[in-house]
């Protein structure tokens, strides 16, 4: 009686397993495919913020400072969201590798039809009667636990962990690069605003000078050719002003793209900041800056972690030459369906079957698959090693360039500041000389042009200095 109850329970379990399997496979057939352009799949991974990037957000209405711009960019820029997804992917790869160390337990159900009657289970002694049938259903709980894999699994776990850390460093580097790009564009816009103001000032000067020339011509104290020269110079300044305004509009659009926000084309983000502020920054020696870069730069640290991870991948591939040992077990029910022969009938046509043991697999010949995998991983390791060496050379170049740019920008600021002061005084003197009839209109234009050029160079030198300071922090991996 107890045997019949156990078989009834196993039959019930087998039926439930069969129903679940049917529903699962039906669901797979009827399930809607993942939409690559919607955020539903991302939301299921806990990345709703990245999914919202598909709809551009409006730009802030109030003027934003550099710190605010960086914060908005780090929150909304698609490159940051993509880097975060890459880090999530690397974490999933680590979880997948770690899961290989754990037991694998499955519920397995099946149905087989044979051309000839088959015995449900093997006989346990000679002459044991059994049940035979051509339609056999089964339901089993299986267990598989790796005991020894020659280091394959542990090296896969170590490699996945290192690659996950590398992706985290790449994310940090992406944030630093975005911060630098936003800062660079921000400083260039501030400089461009000053350039536009200088051009507008020159335009006003020329317009005032045009009225003065007309008055002098009326008084027969100037020639008409001075009027023509003034008009030509004024037209040149006006077209240059339009060109620089267009350049500033493009810079605003670049800033909006870096911030990852949307807005109307004619309404760029308003910014605020002091271009001429001089912050004192401790400029390190080249050797010290190189040491900081090797210890702080995210891309360099990521390259080293990648190299270590690929080395573990080589060890994992080499484990294919070694035997593997696993603990395997199963317990389930076999049931003869339809017509069956044997001494039993009804519920007694089912048989229980269980097994547990140690299974060893020794590779003898695999057609060179393991050797090919080892060569592949060794090649990837060598390629990564050379890319790391290239990055080290690139870091040296970038550090030296940043230091030279800082020194050059500082000297340009000192020189252009003096040029601006001298040009202002020259324009004032030439204007007075021309009004007194002792100077030429060409001298006035030359003084005005010299003032404009010196102002443009002065403002852009300030932007270059701030950009160079941010560049030094970027190439050394410091916090921007």
Buried (B, 14 or more C-beta within 10 A) or exposed (E): EEEEEBBEEBBEBBBEBBEEBEEEEEEEEEEEEEEEEEBEEBBEEEBEBBBBBEEBBEBBEEEBEBEBBBBBBBBBBEBBBBBBBBBBBBBEBBEEBBEBEEEEEEBEBBEEEEEEBBBBBEEEEEEEEBBBBBBBBBBBBBBBEBEBBBBBBBBBBBBBBBBBBBBBBBBBBBBBBBBBBBBBBBBBBBBBBBBBEBBBBBBEBBBEBBEBBBEBBEEEEBEEEBBEBBEEBBEBBBEBBEEBBEBBBEBBBBBBBBBBBEBEEEEBBEBEBEBEEEEEEEBBEEEEBBEBBBEBBBBBBBBBBBBBBBBBBBBBBBBBEBEBBBBBBBBBBBBBEEEBBBEBEEBBBBBBBEEEEEEEEEEEEEEEEBBEBBEEBBEBBEEBBEEBEEBBEEBBEBBBBBBEBBEBBBEBBEBBBEBBEBBBEBBEBBBEBBBEEEBEBEBBBBBBBBBBBBBBBBBBBBBBBBBBBBBBBBBBBBEB
